[in-house]
């Protein structure tokens, strides 16, 4: 756009120079067409100014459209309630990070977490309170991981963590930190506050393993944690 605008400005300047040369040339001072040329030049300048204004408006509209597209693209990847990445965003991140980990032979781990007996919160306090609790849970979860880690809402009361450069022992340590943080937090939505526990399944990347196998492994480990009474972190076998 800048190059087109510059070319148009150069064209205007060239036309103005040519007209100035004509009206100052003694050979054409008595030419009856000079008056008509002057009127045409005035009309040309008017059209040129309108064209310049339209080009600027076009550039502004293109910029606004680009910003709206970016906002829309972001909105399709953010869970509107918690502000975390949604399932779509996490799946895209899984593909990117697993590809990078395989290419560079680096460790990567997944945690899938599910709040224990969350239905009791909705039954006892209503769905609005349940939603408020989920927002506070998301805040706690974000505080349990590094800036380079990813935390998203996997669905319902389930959350997923993607931990680059983290082996199984490191991921288990993170999972237990999450478990303890949730257990120690009183979610003060009303009085008395709501107490929760969380179960977590952990799986690390293995050579030759694809992302779906890793997600399945974390999900099966989560199921074992639930069957074991909840409020625990279990590693995939």
GROMACS elastic network, one bead per residue, 0.5 to 0.9 nm:
[ bonds ]
;  ai    aj funct       b0    kb
    1     4     6  0.52348   500
    1     5     6  0.61948   500
    1     6     6  0.86019   500
    1    55     6  0.86201   500
    1    59     6  0.72902   500
    2     5     6  0.50889   500
    2     6     6  0.60886   500
    2     7     6  0.86098   500
    3     6     6  0.50228   500
    3     7     6  0.61274   500
    3     8     6  0.86151   500
    4     7     6  0.50923   500
    4     8     6  0.62276   500
    4     9     6  0.86689   500
    5     8     6  0.51381   500
    5     9     6  0.62665   500
    5    10     6  0.86728   500
    5    52     6  0.78047   500
    5    55     6  0.74258   500
    5    56     6  0.86821   500
    6     9     6  0.50535   500
    6    10     6  0.61736   500
    6    11     6  0.86435   500
    7    10     6  0.50347   500
    7    11     6  0.62155   500
    7    12     6  0.87130   500
    8    11     6  0.50311   500
    8    12     6  0.62847   500
    8    13     6  0.87025   500
    8    48     6  0.86781   500
    8    52     6  0.81063   500
    9    12     6  0.51219   500
    9    13     6  0.62686   500
    9    14     6  0.86718   500
    9    52     6  0.84859   500
   10    13     6  0.51247   500
   10    14     6  0.61894   500
   10    15     6  0.87003   500
   11    14     6  0.51111   500
   11    15     6  0.62267   500
   11    16     6  0.86397   500
   12    15     6  0.52062   500
   12    16     6  0.62056   500
   12    17     6  0.86717   500
   12    45     6  0.80468   500
   12    48     6  0.73798   500
   13    16     6  0.51371   500
   13    17     6  0.62238   500
   13    18     6  0.87375   500
   14    17     6  0.51236   500
   14    18     6  0.62894   500
   14    19     6  0.87247   500
   15    18     6  0.51489   500
   15    19     6  0.62256   500
   15    20     6  0.85784   500
   15    41     6  0.87095   500
   16    19     6  0.52020   500
   16    20     6  0.61135   500
   16    21     6  0.86228   500
   16    41     6  0.83729   500
   16    45     6  0.87729   500
   17    20     6  0.51118   500
   17    21     6  0.62006   500
   17    22     6  0.87465   500
   18    21     6  0.51196   500
   18    22     6  0.63632   500
   18    23     6  0.89485   500
   19    22     6  0.50896   500
   19    23     6  0.63637   500
   19    24     6  0.86345   500
   19    37     6  0.84422   500
   19    38     6  0.82155   500
   19    41     6  0.76135   500
   20    23     6  0.54348   500
   20    24     6  0.62198   500
   20    25     6  0.85088   500
   21    24     6  0.53626   500
   21    25     6  0.59941   500
   22    25     6  0.51749   500
   22    26     6  0.85000   500
   22    27     6  0.87001   500
   22    28     6  0.69531   500
   22    29     6  0.86179   500
   22    34     6  0.83230   500
   23    26     6  0.79294   500
   23    28     6  0.70490   500
   23    29     6  0.68498   500
   23    34     6  0.73188   500
   23    38     6  0.85462   500
   24    27     6  0.87268   500
   24    28     6  0.80697   500
   24    29     6  0.75539   500
   25    28     6  0.58367   500
   25    29     6  0.67728   500
   26    29     6  0.52753   500
   26    30     6  0.83423   500
   27    30     6  0.77130   500
   27    31     6  0.82205   500
   28    31     6  0.50729   500
   28    32     6  0.86705   500
   28    33     6  0.88402   500
   28    34     6  0.72690   500
   29    32     6  0.85534   500
   29    34     6  0.75292   500
   30    33     6  0.87571   500
   30    34     6  0.78714   500
   31    34     6  0.56144   500
   31    35     6  0.82276   500
   32    35     6  0.63091   500
   32    36     6  0.77023   500
   33    36     6  0.51839   500
   33    37     6  0.60941   500
   33    38     6  0.85789   500
   34    38     6  0.61250   500
   34    39     6  0.87564   500
   35    38     6  0.50409   500
   35    39     6  0.64573   500
   35    40     6  0.87553   500
   36    39     6  0.50816   500
   36    40     6  0.62088   500
   36    41     6  0.85248   500
   37    40     6  0.50127   500
   37    41     6  0.60368   500
   37    42     6  0.86118   500
   38    41     6  0.50237   500
   38    42     6  0.62824   500
   38    43     6  0.87332   500
   39    42     6  0.50927   500
   39    43     6  0.62989   500
   39    44     6  0.85542   500
   40    43     6  0.50542   500
   40    44     6  0.60158   500
   40    45     6  0.85871   500
   41    45     6  0.61226   500
   41    46     6  0.85533   500
   42    45     6  0.51653   500
   42    46     6  0.62496   500
   42    47     6  0.87209   500
   43    46     6  0.50486   500
   43    47     6  0.62225   500
   43    48     6  0.84967   500
   44    47     6  0.51268   500
   44    48     6  0.59807   500
   44    49     6  0.85854   500
   45    49     6  0.61381   500
   45    50     6  0.86276   500
   46    49     6  0.52418   500
   46    50     6  0.63707   500
   46    51     6  0.86590   500
   47    50     6  0.50525   500
   47    51     6  0.60372   500
   47    52     6  0.85122   500
   48    52     6  0.60828   500
   48    53     6  0.85851   500
   49    52     6  0.50465   500
   49    53     6  0.62055   500
   49    54     6  0.86342   500
   50    53     6  0.50721   500
   50    54     6  0.61664   500
   50    55     6  0.86035   500
   51    54     6  0.50428   500
   51    55     6  0.61220   500
   51    56     6  0.86603   500
   52    55     6  0.50952   500
   52    56     6  0.63389   500
   52    57     6  0.87064   500
   53    56     6  0.51677   500
   53    57     6  0.62384   500
   53    58     6  0.85781   500
   54    58     6  0.59808   500
   54    59     6  0.85523   500
   55    59     6  0.62178   500
   55    60     6  0.86773   500
   56    59     6  0.51066   500
   56    60     6  0.62655   500
   56    61     6  0.86770   500
   57    60     6  0.50452   500
   57    61     6  0.61439   500
   57    62     6  0.85654   500
   58    61     6  0.51250   500
   58    62     6  0.61289   500
   58    63     6  0.85938   500
   59    62     6  0.51099   500
   59    63     6  0.62088   500
   59    64     6  0.86800   500
   60    63     6  0.50895   500
   60    64     6  0.62115   500
   60    65     6  0.86139   500
   61    64     6  0.50049   500
   61    65     6  0.60570   500
   61    66     6  0.85209   500
   62    65     6  0.50445   500
   62    66     6  0.61307   500
   62    67     6  0.86447   500
   63    66     6  0.50877   500
   63    67     6  0.62566   500
   63    68     6  0.86484   500
   64    67     6  0.51115   500
   64    68     6  0.61439   500
   64    69     6  0.86001   500
   65    68     6  0.50578   500
   65    69     6  0.61163   500
   65    70     6  0.86304   500
   66    69     6  0.51363   500
   66    70     6  0.62919   500
   66    71     6  0.86861   500
   67    70     6  0.51253   500
   67    71     6  0.61929   500
   67    72     6  0.85982   500
   68    72     6  0.60243   500
   68    73     6  0.84380   500
   69    72     6  0.50635   500
   69    73     6  0.60075   500
   69    74     6  0.85091   500
   70    73     6  0.50633   500
   70    74     6  0.61350   500
   70    75     6  0.85789   500
   71    74     6  0.50748   500
   71    75     6  0.60832   500
   71    76     6  0.87890   500
   72    76     6  0.64170   500
   72    77     6  0.89908   500
   73    76     6  0.54494   500
   73    77     6  0.69593   500
   74    77     6  0.53509   500
   74    78     6  0.64765   500
   75    78     6  0.53421   500
   75    79     6  0.79887   500
   75    80     6  0.79426   500
   76    79     6  0.81293   500
   76    86     6  0.81627   500
   76    88     6  0.79762   500
   76    89     6  0.82195   500
   77    84     6  0.86652   500
   77    85     6  0.57617   500
   77    86     6  0.54679   500
   77    87     6  0.76969   500
   77    88     6  0.60605   500
   77    90     6  0.83952   500
   78    81     6  0.87284   500
   78    82     6  0.83795   500
   78    83     6  0.59299   500
   78    84     6  0.58002   500
   78    86     6  0.51306   500
   78    87     6  0.86866   500
   78    88     6  0.86489   500
   78    89     6  0.72999   500
   78   152     6  0.86117   500
   78   153     6  0.89278   500
   79    82     6  0.58491   500
   79    83     6  0.52594   500
   79    84     6  0.54728   500
   79    85     6  0.57028   500
   79    87     6  0.83481   500
   79   152     6  0.81404   500
   79   153     6  0.69162   500
   80    83     6  0.55482   500
   80    84     6  0.78884   500
   80    86     6  0.86370   500
   81    84     6  0.81535   500
   81   131     6  0.75621   500
   81   132     6  0.87205   500
   81   134     6  0.81054   500
   81   135     6  0.66302   500
   82    85     6  0.85523   500
   82   131     6  0.87905   500
   82   134     6  0.69518   500
   82   136     6  0.81626   500
   82   137     6  0.85991   500
   82   138     6  0.60280   500
   82   139     6  0.80581   500
   82   152     6  0.89970   500
   82   153     6  0.78134   500
   83    86     6  0.85256   500
   83   135     6  0.81854   500
   83   138     6  0.81049   500
   83   152     6  0.87066   500
   83   153     6  0.88605   500
   84   138     6  0.73241   500
   84   142     6  0.86543   500
   84   151     6  0.66850   500
   84   153     6  0.60828   500
   85    88     6  0.78422   500
   85    89     6  0.55229   500
   85    90     6  0.64315   500
   85   150     6  0.82873   500
   85   151     6  0.68829   500
   85   153     6  0.62061   500
   85   154     6  0.85019   500
   86    89     6  0.52992   500
   86    90     6  0.62658   500
   86    91     6  0.87251   500
   86   152     6  0.56361   500
   86   153     6  0.52209   500
   86   154     6  0.63298   500
   86   155     6  0.77934   500
   87    90     6  0.50874   500
   87    91     6  0.61243   500
   87    92     6  0.86626   500
   87   152     6  0.70311   500
   87   153     6  0.63766   500
   87   154     6  0.50008   500
   87   155     6  0.69120   500
   87   160     6  0.87028   500
   88    91     6  0.52135   500
   88    92     6  0.63586   500
   88    93     6  0.86933   500
   88   154     6  0.87906   500
   89    92     6  0.52242   500
   89    93     6  0.62145   500
   89    94     6  0.86049   500
   89   152     6  0.78877   500
   90    94     6  0.59742   500
   90    95     6  0.86454   500
   90   150     6  0.80185   500
   90   151     6  0.80882   500
   90   152     6  0.63422   500
   90   153     6  0.83003   500
   90   154     6  0.77132   500
   90   160     6  0.77681   500
   90   161     6  0.86671   500
   90   162     6  0.81956   500
   91    95     6  0.63614   500
   91    96     6  0.87248   500
   92    95     6  0.53115   500
   92    96     6  0.63377   500
   92    97     6  0.86661   500
   93    96     6  0.50666   500
   93    97     6  0.58911   500
   93    98     6  0.82272   500
   93   150     6  0.83028   500
   93   162     6  0.82011   500
   94    97     6  0.53139   500
   94    98     6  0.57904   500
   94    99     6  0.82110   500
   94   162     6  0.73486   500
   94   211     6  0.67644   500
   95    98     6  0.53933   500
   95    99     6  0.59947   500
   95   100     6  0.85654   500
   95   211     6  0.68893   500
   96    99     6  0.52705   500
   96   100     6  0.62479   500
   96   101     6  0.86741   500
   97   101     6  0.60004   500
   97   102     6  0.85346   500
   97   108     6  0.79307   500
   97   162     6  0.84885   500
   97   164     6  0.71998   500
   98   102     6  0.60412   500
   98   103     6  0.84103   500
   98   108     6  0.72985   500
   98   164     6  0.87558   500
   98   205     6  0.79601   500
   98   210     6  0.77599   500
   98   211     6  0.66599   500
   99   102     6  0.52423   500
   99   103     6  0.60694   500
   99   104     6  0.86393   500
   99   211     6  0.89955   500
  100   103     6  0.50940   500
  100   104     6  0.61411   500
  100   105     6  0.80910   500
  100   106     6  0.79541   500
  101   104     6  0.53710   500
  101   105     6  0.54226   500
  101   107     6  0.63544   500
  101   108     6  0.65843   500
  101   164     6  0.78279   500
  101   165     6  0.81355   500
  101   205     6  0.83718   500
  102   106     6  0.66186   500
  102   107     6  0.85444   500
  102   205     6  0.87495   500
  102   207     6  0.74633   500
  102   208     6  0.82524   500
  103   106     6  0.79511   500
  105   207     6  0.82228   500
  106   164     6  0.81465   500
  106   165     6  0.62215   500
  106   166     6  0.84773   500
  106   205     6  0.87372   500
  107   163     6  0.87610   500
  107   164     6  0.66210   500
  107   166     6  0.53958   500
  107   167     6  0.54719   500
  107   168     6  0.85927   500
  107   204     6  0.73348   500
  107   205     6  0.63572   500
  107   206     6  0.83380   500
  108   162     6  0.75292   500
  108   163     6  0.57232   500
  108   165     6  0.52345   500
  108   166     6  0.50929   500
  108   167     6  0.61928   500
  108   168     6  0.83177   500
  108   171     6  0.88124   500
  108   203     6  0.88466   500
  108   204     6  0.58624   500
  108   205     6  0.54502   500
  108   206     6  0.88104   500
  109   161     6  0.82199   500
  109   162     6  0.61199   500
  109   163     6  0.51515   500
  109   164     6  0.65567   500
  109   165     6  0.78983   500
  109   166     6  0.59017   500
  109   167     6  0.62706   500
  109   168     6  0.65793   500
  109   170     6  0.87069   500
  109   171     6  0.63041   500
  109   202     6  0.72253   500
  109   203     6  0.56815   500
  109   205     6  0.58111   500
  109   214     6  0.83562   500
  110   160     6  0.71868   500
  110   161     6  0.56775   500
  110   163     6  0.62135   500
  110   164     6  0.88094   500
  110   168     6  0.89858   500
  110   171     6  0.75421   500
  110   201     6  0.81924   500
  110   202     6  0.57956   500
  110   203     6  0.53175   500
  110   204     6  0.61777   500
  110   205     6  0.80585   500
  110   214     6  0.73295   500
  110   215     6  0.71457   500
  110   218     6  0.66408   500
  111   159     6  0.81738   500
  111   160     6  0.56309   500
  111   162     6  0.66421   500
  111   163     6  0.80819   500
  111   171     6  0.73863   500
  111   172     6  0.85614   500
  111   174     6  0.88932   500
  111   175     6  0.70894   500
  111   200     6  0.65311   500
  111   201     6  0.55869   500
  111   203     6  0.65502   500
  111   204     6  0.87424   500
  111   215     6  0.85230   500
  111   218     6  0.62202   500
  111   219     6  0.85021   500
  111   222     6  0.86629   500
  112   154     6  0.80484   500
  112   158     6  0.70022   500
  112   159     6  0.57965   500
  112   161     6  0.64300   500
  112   162     6  0.89733   500
  112   199     6  0.84576   500
  112   200     6  0.56453   500
  112   201     6  0.52868   500
  112   202     6  0.66643   500
  112   203     6  0.87670   500
  112   215     6  0.80772   500
  112   218     6  0.59981   500
  112   219     6  0.63863   500
  112   221     6  0.86758   500
  112   222     6  0.67158   500
  113   154     6  0.88243   500
  113   157     6  0.82882   500
  113   158     6  0.55258   500
  113   159     6  0.51175   500
  113   160     6  0.62186   500
  113   161     6  0.81480   500
  113   175     6  0.84531   500
  113   198     6  0.66759   500
  113   199     6  0.55922   500
  113   201     6  0.63948   500
  113   202     6  0.87642   500
  113   219     6  0.87019   500
  113   222     6  0.69513   500
  113   233     6  0.87122   500
  114   118     6  0.88637   500
  114   156     6  0.87414   500
  114   157     6  0.56870   500
  114   159     6  0.63736   500
  114   160     6  0.89128   500
  114   197     6  0.88958   500
  114   198     6  0.56902   500
  114   199     6  0.54463   500
  114   200     6  0.64728   500
  114   201     6  0.88888   500
  114   222     6  0.77775   500
  114   226     6  0.87719   500
  115   118     6  0.58786   500
  115   157     6  0.57783   500
  115   158     6  0.67691   500
  115   159     6  0.87129   500
  115   196     6  0.71860   500
  115   197     6  0.61051   500
  115   199     6  0.63277   500
  115   200     6  0.87978   500
  115   230     6  0.88172   500
  115   231     6  0.86177   500
  116   119     6  0.84718   500
  116   157     6  0.87103   500
  116   196     6  0.69860   500
  116   197     6  0.55528   500
  116   198     6  0.52005   500
  116   199     6  0.65358   500
  116   226     6  0.78522   500
  116   230     6  0.64108   500
  116   231     6  0.72236   500
  117   120     6  0.58960   500
  117   121     6  0.78337   500
  117   196     6  0.83024   500
  117   197     6  0.83171   500
  117   198     6  0.88882   500
  118   121     6  0.53925   500
  118   122     6  0.69529   500
  118   123     6  0.88719   500
  118   130     6  0.81260   500
  118   157     6  0.73267   500
  118   196     6  0.78198   500
  118   197     6  0.89595   500
  119   122     6  0.52065   500
  119   123     6  0.60967   500
  119   124     6  0.85255   500
  119   130     6  0.86014   500
  120   124     6  0.58549   500
  120   125     6  0.82375   500
  121   124     6  0.52245   500
  121   125     6  0.57350   500
  121   126     6  0.71476   500
  121   127     6  0.80525   500
  121   129     6  0.77554   500
  121   130     6  0.59784   500
  121   133     6  0.86900   500
  121   194     6  0.77206   500
  122   125     6  0.54024   500
  122   128     6  0.79531   500
  122   129     6  0.70493   500
  122   130     6  0.52112   500
  122   131     6  0.85564   500
  123   126     6  0.57582   500
  123   127     6  0.76912   500
  123   130     6  0.88913   500
  125   128     6  0.78852   500
  125   129     6  0.58441   500
  125   130     6  0.70664   500
  126   129     6  0.55619   500
  126   130     6  0.63206   500
  126   131     6  0.88617   500
  127   131     6  0.60879   500
  127   132     6  0.85784   500
  128   131     6  0.51210   500
  128   132     6  0.63354   500
  128   133     6  0.87056   500
  129   133     6  0.61764   500
  129   134     6  0.86603   500
  129   189     6  0.67863   500
  129   190     6  0.85760   500
  130   133     6  0.50950   500
  130   134     6  0.63197   500
  130   135     6  0.88237   500
  131   134     6  0.50811   500
  131   135     6  0.64246   500
  131   136     6  0.88646   500
  132   135     6  0.51680   500
  132   136     6  0.65044   500
  132   137     6  0.86995   500
  132   189     6  0.70666   500
  133   136     6  0.50952   500
  133   137     6  0.60605   500
  133   138     6  0.86108   500
  133   187     6  0.64733   500
  133   188     6  0.83684   500
  133   189     6  0.68987   500
  133   194     6  0.79990   500
  134   138     6  0.61370   500
  134   139     6  0.86686   500
  134   157     6  0.75356   500
  135   138     6  0.52008   500
  135   139     6  0.65208   500
  135   140     6  0.89812   500
  136   139     6  0.50491   500
  136   140     6  0.64369   500
  136   141     6  0.87277   500
  136   187     6  0.69352   500
  137   140     6  0.51394   500
  137   141     6  0.61887   500
  137   142     6  0.87004   500
  137   182     6  0.73857   500
  137   187     6  0.80201   500
  138   141     6  0.50420   500
  138   142     6  0.61897   500
  138   143     6  0.87084   500
  138   151     6  0.87340   500
  138   152     6  0.86385   500
  138   153     6  0.83211   500
  138   159     6  0.86817   500
  139   142     6  0.53272   500
  139   143     6  0.65509   500
  140   143     6  0.52298   500
  140   144     6  0.67174   500
  140   178     6  0.81728   500
  140   181     6  0.71907   500
  140   182     6  0.71413   500
  140   185     6  0.84116   500
  141   144     6  0.52628   500
  141   145     6  0.72427   500
  141   151     6  0.75705   500
  141   159     6  0.89297   500
  141   178     6  0.65531   500
  141   181     6  0.81543   500
  141   182     6  0.80321   500
  142   145     6  0.59969   500
  142   146     6  0.83291   500
  142   147     6  0.89204   500
  142   150     6  0.86573   500
  142   151     6  0.66993   500
  143   146     6  0.79151   500
  143   178     6  0.89321   500
  144   174     6  0.72972   500
  144   175     6  0.88910   500
  144   177     6  0.67697   500
  144   178     6  0.59624   500
  144   181     6  0.77883   500
  145   148     6  0.81575   500
  145   149     6  0.61252   500
  145   150     6  0.79093   500
  145   151     6  0.80032   500
  145   161     6  0.85577   500
  145   163     6  0.84913   500
  145   174     6  0.72413   500
  145   178     6  0.85127   500
  146   149     6  0.52651   500
  146   150     6  0.82564   500
  146   163     6  0.86281   500
  147   150     6  0.77758   500
  148   163     6  0.77486   500
  148   164     6  0.74202   500
  149   161     6  0.72082   500
  149   162     6  0.59094   500
  149   164     6  0.64750   500
  150   160     6  0.80556   500
  150   161     6  0.55391   500
  150   162     6  0.50033   500
  150   163     6  0.66236   500
  150   164     6  0.86054   500
  151   159     6  0.71896   500
  151   160     6  0.57819   500
  151   162     6  0.65526   500
  151   163     6  0.88562   500
  152   155     6  0.89295   500
  152   158     6  0.88825   500
  152   159     6  0.56899   500
  152   160     6  0.52908   500
  152   161     6  0.65218   500
  152   162     6  0.86056   500
  153   156     6  0.76345   500
  153   157     6  0.77567   500
  153   158     6  0.62065   500
  153   160     6  0.62110   500
  153   161     6  0.89465   500
  154   157     6  0.78897   500
  154   158     6  0.52345   500
  154   160     6  0.56312   500
  155   158     6  0.51928   500
  155   159     6  0.68480   500
  156   159     6  0.83013   500
  163   166     6  0.57592   500
  163   167     6  0.86327   500
  163   171     6  0.72409   500
  164   167     6  0.86163   500
  166   169     6  0.80237   500
  166   170     6  0.56753   500
  166   171     6  0.61798   500
  166   204     6  0.79557   500
  167   170     6  0.53093   500
  167   171     6  0.61432   500
  167   172     6  0.86762   500
  167   204     6  0.61558   500
  167   205     6  0.80110   500
  168   171     6  0.50332   500
  168   172     6  0.61100   500
  168   173     6  0.86080   500
  168   202     6  0.74330   500
  168   203     6  0.67223   500
  168   204     6  0.52438   500
  168   205     6  0.84348   500
  168   235     6  0.76565   500
  169   172     6  0.51148   500
  169   173     6  0.62861   500
  169   174     6  0.87711   500
  170   173     6  0.50932   500
  170   174     6  0.63851   500
  170   175     6  0.86833   500
  171   174     6  0.50203   500
  171   175     6  0.60970   500
  171   176     6  0.86424   500
  171   202     6  0.68127   500
  171   203     6  0.80518   500
  171   204     6  0.77797   500
  171   235     6  0.89628   500
  172   176     6  0.61528   500
  172   177     6  0.85096   500
  172   201     6  0.88350   500
  172   202     6  0.66226   500
  172   203     6  0.89306   500
  172   233     6  0.69932   500
  172   234     6  0.77720   500
  172   235     6  0.71219   500
  173   176     6  0.52360   500
  173   177     6  0.62201   500
  173   178     6  0.87144   500
  174   178     6  0.62362   500
  174   179     6  0.86275   500
  175   178     6  0.50877   500
  175   179     6  0.61798   500
  175   180     6  0.86763   500
  175   199     6  0.88631   500
  175   200     6  0.65362   500
  175   201     6  0.81441   500
  175   202     6  0.75345   500
  175   232     6  0.86527   500
  175   233     6  0.61577   500
  175   234     6  0.87904   500
  176   180     6  0.60526   500
  176   181     6  0.84113   500
  176   200     6  0.84032   500
  176   232     6  0.74775   500
  176   233     6  0.62701   500
  177   180     6  0.52336   500
  177   181     6  0.60578   500
  177   182     6  0.86520   500
  178   181     6  0.51286   500
  178   182     6  0.62208   500
  178   183     6  0.85881   500
  178   198     6  0.81748   500
  178   200     6  0.87855   500
  179   182     6  0.54169   500
  179   183     6  0.62226   500
  179   184     6  0.87025   500
  179   197     6  0.69090   500
  179   198     6  0.57664   500
  179   199     6  0.70751   500
  179   200     6  0.77336   500
  179   231     6  0.67076   500
  179   232     6  0.69217   500
  179   233     6  0.75042   500
  180   183     6  0.50688   500
  180   184     6  0.60611   500
  180   185     6  0.86040   500
  180   197     6  0.83653   500
  180   198     6  0.87643   500
  180   231     6  0.87519   500
  181   184     6  0.52742   500
  181   185     6  0.62306   500
  182   185     6  0.53208   500
  182   186     6  0.82930   500
  182   195     6  0.82295   500
  182   196     6  0.64462   500
  182   197     6  0.60175   500
  182   198     6  0.68221   500
  183   186     6  0.80489   500
  183   195     6  0.69579   500
  183   196     6  0.58172   500
  183   197     6  0.51126   500
  183   198     6  0.75179   500
  183   231     6  0.81280   500
  184   195     6  0.80755   500
  184   196     6  0.85077   500
  184   197     6  0.88274   500
  185   188     6  0.88903   500
  185   194     6  0.85757   500
  185   195     6  0.68876   500
  185   196     6  0.78218   500
  186   189     6  0.88751   500
  186   192     6  0.87476   500
  186   193     6  0.54672   500
  186   194     6  0.57064   500
  186   195     6  0.53770   500
  186   196     6  0.79238   500
  187   190     6  0.82607   500
  187   193     6  0.52552   500
  187   195     6  0.64407   500
  187   196     6  0.82665   500
  188   191     6  0.67481   500
  188   192     6  0.71941   500
  188   194     6  0.63868   500
  188   195     6  0.89918   500
  189   192     6  0.82552   500
  189   193     6  0.60186   500
  189   194     6  0.70964   500
  190   193     6  0.55855   500
  190   194     6  0.78428   500
  191   194     6  0.82667   500
  197   230     6  0.75088   500
  197   231     6  0.53077   500
  197   232     6  0.86571   500
  198   230     6  0.67372   500
  198   231     6  0.50094   500
  198   232     6  0.71223   500
  198   233     6  0.86378   500
  199   222     6  0.64970   500
  199   223     6  0.86693   500
  199   225     6  0.58813   500
  199   226     6  0.63084   500
  199   229     6  0.88575   500
  199   230     6  0.52138   500
  199   232     6  0.51011   500
  199   233     6  0.59091   500
  199   234     6  0.82713   500
  200   218     6  0.82144   500
  200   219     6  0.86557   500
  200   221     6  0.74561   500
  200   222     6  0.51091   500
  200   223     6  0.85645   500
  200   225     6  0.65597   500
  200   226     6  0.83363   500
  200   230     6  0.84454   500
  200   231     6  0.78928   500
  200   232     6  0.63648   500
  200   234     6  0.63421   500
  200   235     6  0.85232   500
  201   217     6  0.79752   500
  201   219     6  0.60616   500
  201   220     6  0.71072   500
  201   223     6  0.74560   500
  201   224     6  0.79132   500
  201   225     6  0.68915   500
  201   232     6  0.86759   500
  201   233     6  0.58403   500
  201   234     6  0.51037   500
  201   235     6  0.58669   500
  201   236     6  0.69295   500
  202   217     6  0.76314   500
  202   219     6  0.80628   500
  202   221     6  0.64071   500
  202   222     6  0.74151   500
  202   233     6  0.72256   500
  202   234     6  0.61268   500
  202   236     6  0.59006   500
  203   214     6  0.61311   500
  203   215     6  0.75287   500
  203   216     6  0.87724   500
  203   217     6  0.58712   500
  203   219     6  0.86374   500
  203   221     6  0.77729   500
  203   234     6  0.89054   500
  203   235     6  0.59785   500
  203   236     6  0.52123   500
  203   237     6  0.83143   500
  204   214     6  0.70543   500
  204   217     6  0.87510   500
  204   218     6  0.84228   500
  204   235     6  0.85795   500
  204   236     6  0.80488   500
  205   208     6  0.86645   500
  205   209     6  0.66365   500
  205   210     6  0.82266   500
  205   211     6  0.82408   500
  205   214     6  0.65441   500
  206   209     6  0.52865   500
  206   210     6  0.83959   500
  206   214     6  0.82235   500
  207   210     6  0.86048   500
  209   212     6  0.82098   500
  209   213     6  0.62148   500
  209   214     6  0.68473   500
  210   213     6  0.54644   500
  210   214     6  0.64794   500
  210   215     6  0.88780   500
  211   214     6  0.50154   500
  211   215     6  0.61302   500
  211   216     6  0.84948   500
  212   215     6  0.50800   500
  212   216     6  0.60196   500
  212   217     6  0.84518   500
  213   216     6  0.50317   500
  213   217     6  0.60496   500
  213   218     6  0.86668   500
  214   218     6  0.62622   500
  214   219     6  0.85578   500
  214   236     6  0.89297   500
  215   218     6  0.51517   500
  215   219     6  0.60872   500
  215   220     6  0.85915   500
  216   220     6  0.60700   500
  216   221     6  0.85322   500
  217   220     6  0.51792   500
  217   221     6  0.61888   500
  217   222     6  0.85938   500
  217   235     6  0.85594   500
  217   236     6  0.54557   500
  217   237     6  0.77804   500
  218   221     6  0.50853   500
  218   222     6  0.61618   500
  218   223     6  0.87000   500
  218   234     6  0.86607   500
  218   235     6  0.74180   500
  218   236     6  0.59877   500
  219   223     6  0.62990   500
  219   224     6  0.87964   500
  219   236     6  0.84839   500
  220   224     6  0.64153   500
  220   225     6  0.87656   500
  220   236     6  0.70085   500
  221   224     6  0.50600   500
  221   225     6  0.63365   500
  221   226     6  0.87445   500
  221   233     6  0.82014   500
  221   234     6  0.54903   500
  221   235     6  0.57827   500
  221   237     6  0.77451   500
  222   226     6  0.62822   500
  222   227     6  0.86445   500
  222   232     6  0.89448   500
  222   233     6  0.75219   500
  222   234     6  0.65886   500
  222   235     6  0.82884   500
  222   236     6  0.84602   500
  223   226     6  0.50800   500
  223   227     6  0.61449   500
  223   228     6  0.85101   500
  223   234     6  0.89374   500
  224   227     6  0.50094   500
  224   228     6  0.60065   500
  224   229     6  0.88388   500
  224   230     6  0.86840   500
  224   234     6  0.69797   500
  225   228     6  0.50691   500
  225   229     6  0.67245   500
  225   230     6  0.54306   500
  225   231     6  0.74551   500
  225   232     6  0.57950   500
  225   233     6  0.62057   500
  225   234     6  0.56977   500
  226   229     6  0.54407   500
  226   231     6  0.77935   500
  226   232     6  0.79598   500
  227   230     6  0.68702   500
  228   231     6  0.87505   500
  228   232     6  0.80530   500
  229   232     6  0.78922   500
  230   233     6  0.83656   500
  234   237     6  0.89987   500
